[in-house]
């Protein structure tokens, strides 16, 4: 699964004391550089159901780069989405791609 760590703005701009993982080979070993501070804000997920990469945002105010064409699903939407069929999830994904920033509501 692909992932990307989104850092809070204060850490993103000044990476004092923060080391990010580096790829050292196929073993999965990240070497001696690990994330030691900060909080995960967003995760990039490859969805087999949607056949696409999507963002799962753990913070409600997170917004992707304007040039990023992937849909954003927010943690607050998961309770509603968990009961949806694959076809319904694909329809919601299509709406999110058409109207970036749209959210699922009960």
N, C-alpha and C positions, 0 to 999 in steps of 0.2 A: 504494500500500500504506500502510495506517495504521501508525503506530508510536508508542510511548510509551517514553521513557527512564526507567528506574528508577535512581535514584541511591543510592549507599551511604548508610547512615544518617548518617554524619558530615557528608556534603555536603548531604544533604537538609534537615537541620535548620539548617545555617549555610551559606548560599549565597554566602559570601565569595568574590568573584572569579569566580563562575560566571554566565554568561549563557545563557539558554535561547533557542532559536529562536522567532521570532514570525512570524506570517503577515502578509505585506505585500501580497499580491495573487495573481493566478493564474499569475504568471510562474515560481513556484517559488523566487523570491528570498526569502531569510530576512533580508535587510537586514544590518546590521552586528552583529547579536547571534547568536553561534554558541556551541556547547558547546566550552569550552576545557579543561575538567578533568573528571575522573571517568571511570567505566567503565560501559558498557552492561550492565545486569543482566538486563533483560527486554525483549522486543519483542512488541508487539501485532500479530498477523498476521490478515488476512482470507483464509481458506482457501476456494478455489473447490471443492475436493474435498469438504470438510466442510460447505460453505455456512454458515460460521459464523466468528466471530472467536475466535481462540485466543491464549493467551499462550505464547511460547517463552522459557522461563527459562534463562538461561545460568549461573546460580548455583543450586546444588542446594538451598539452604535458603530460597529465595524463596517467599513465599506471598502470594496476592492478598488484597485486601480481602475480608472475609467476605461482603459484599453483592454482590461481583462474581460473576456466574453463568457466566463463561467457563472452559473447561477449560484446564489448565496442562500443557504438554508440556515436559519437561526435555531439555537438550542431551544428557545421558547416554542418553536413550531413542532418539535419532535413528538410531543404528546398527541397532537392532532394527526400528524403524519403516520404514526405507527399503525393506525387502523386502516390505512389506504391500501388498495390493491396495486400491483405493479402498473396497471394501465392508468389508474388515477394518479399515481406518483409521476408517471411520464407526462401526463397532462399538466400537472402542477409545475413540473420542470420546464415545460414549453412556455407556460405563462411567465415564469420567472426570467426566462431568456428574452422574451418579448418585452417585458416591462421590468428592467433591472431595478432592484430595490424593493420590489413588491414582496409582501409578506402574507403568510397564511393566517387567517383568523377563524375562530370558531363560529 
